[in-house]
């Protein structure tokens, strides 16, 4: 029966896509990716609760034939505090760790590379951030995980993760890379047993100009995503833009699971559906203490194309059941995402990020959704499945920046 119920969750996810009758206009190409290599990766939803046997496994893959470095930052969903660390990846190497316990590289982190000139050179040990190599040689990352020190987040953590791809260039230390080599995924593990998995959201780097200007621009520690029009990005975009809108095809909360209705049974015997939505701003400052803040505007349509609207502040991260977004948990049954209010089983939610009133232009958001097939009186156990939030648009106004240091 458990297998059947879990499969039912997957069928419901497919049903969402088929039930919604809303047909959006032909969209412009969206820029982020969940199935191709990229230079920036974002995991919007990470959970650890050891008391209830919940943990998250992160997978990070280097698809390049060269060693790569990932500068990563955990974002604490409670206080937005950043915790940064480095991961050193050998060619075509996957690495994996549990968020609760982290991972430490097997080699002394003080030894991170070798001084080389092409395939030759002195082979002198060197530090990537202070190379001190002989003239004409560069500090080339060694094919090992030296320097990797992923911190464990302990017994309780709810947050997000961002990683930026780096490499060592011309002996001057690590700088943001000009290639797209990384992909990743997150697997959420529960004791029920239940397992969810989603792919990290990737943002691709724009190849540098022949004169290498883009590489030099990235040395300033500010990464420019899309047509920002900001003083911090005078040379234009260095990375592709985040989408101008997110599109979530959703079953409304409190809707009865139509695939598991108990014939002739009491309503309490039927399982109900709920959806979690996790959103993270594309803009970020790895030095921050307060986190990035974006206003998320929502347009919600039911199957009759009746429209509802709401908005909320996303301060570094949002991860809630849909019906708690506009009711703050006070009375979720009266939410615009409640089946009691929407009047239909499924619908569509369009999400757009905007900046503050003083700067009303577009601000990027990315996210994932989690469909939950919740237990009933006679059907215990909650089963869930993650799915990708669709995206639309290539924004022409506004844009995003990531400040590294």
Secondary structure, DSSP 4 states (H G I P E B T S, - for coil): -HHHHHHHHHHHHHHHHHH----PPPPPPP--BSSS-BSEEEEEEEEEEGGGTBEEEEEEEE-SSS-EEEEEEEEETTT--EEEEEEEE-TT-EEEEETTT-EE-SS-TT--EEEEBTTBS---EEBTTB--PPTT-EEEEPSS-TT-EEPP-TTEEEEEEEEEEEEE-TTS-EEE-SS--EEEEEEEEETTTEEEEEEPEEEPBPPPPTT-HHHHHHTTSEEEESS---GGGTT--SBPPPEEEEEEEEEPBTEE-TTS--TT--GGGS-EEEEEEEEEES-EETT-SS--EEEEEEEEEETT--EEEEEEEEES-EEEEHHHHTTTTS-GGGSTTBHHHH-SSEEEEEEEEE--GGG-SB--EEEEEEEEEE--SSS---EEEEEEPEEEEE--S--EEEE--
